[in-house]
Amino acid sequence: MIINIKLVGLFQIGHFKQMDRIFPAGITAQGIIDDLQLPQVHIGTILINGVHTGRDTELFDGDKLVILPLLGGG
């Protein structure tokens, strides 16, 4: 199945900004995070089709996944 992935902020370093990737049926957001080897400690917000969701949410063909890092400030 094809999932559109958008990486925001520091996740783009060494990766990409947005692209379509093929994954097996039943993959979760965490499975994609693992596949992309994104640093777990920096994972902030996960959106699937514009809706805030958790890491264990299953994706389906044509879904749009956005992964944002934790934000810091001061």
BELLIN-V548316 format. One record per residue. N is the residue number from 1. RES is the residue in one small letter. PSI is psi in radians with two decimals (NA if undefined). OMEGA is omega in whole degrees, 0 to 359 (999 if undefined). Layout:
n-><N:N>
res-><RES:RES>
psi-><PSI:PSI>
omega-><OMEGA:OMEGA>
This chain:
n-><1:2:3:4:5:6:7:8:9:10:11:12:13:14:15:16:17:18:19:20:21:22:23:24:25:26:27:28:29:30:31:32:33:34:35:36:37:38:39:40:41:42:43:44:45:46:47:48:49:50:51:52:53:54:55:56:57:58:59:60:61:62:63:64:65:66:67:68:69:70:71:72:73:74>
res-><m:i:i:n:i:k:l:v:g:l:f:q:i:g:h:f:k:q:m:d:r:i:f:p:a:g:i:t:a:q:g:i:i:d:d:l:q:l:p:q:v:h:i:g:t:i:l:i:n:g:v:h:t:g:r:d:t:e:l:f:d:g:d:k:l:v:i:l:p:l:l:g:g:g>
psi-><2.70:2.23:2.33:2.15:2.30:2.17:2.43:2.52:-2.32:-0.35:-0.33:-0.38:2.07:0.06:-2.00:2.95:-0.87:2.44:2.80:2.38:2.64:2.29:2.76:2.67:2.51:0.01:2.55:2.97:-0.72:-0.65:-0.68:-0.71:-0.78:-0.78:-0.66:-0.10:0.79:2.51:2.06:-0.65:-0.28:-0.05:2.19:-1.62:2.46:2.20:2.36:2.07:0.66:0.07:2.26:2.33:3.08:3.01:-0.46:0.13:2.28:2.47:2.75:2.82:2.26:-0.07:2.72:2.07:2.23:2.26:2.08:2.51:2.88:2.55:2.47:2.84:-3.14:NA>
omega-><183:177:175:183:174:177:183:173:186:179:179:182:181:180:184:176:181:177:173:177:179:179:177:177:177:181:178:176:179:177:178:176:178:181:181:181:177:181:184:185:182:181:179:183:175:178:171:183:177:182:178:184:180:182:184:181:180:177:180:183:178:179:176:181:176:180:181:178:171:179:176:179:179:999>
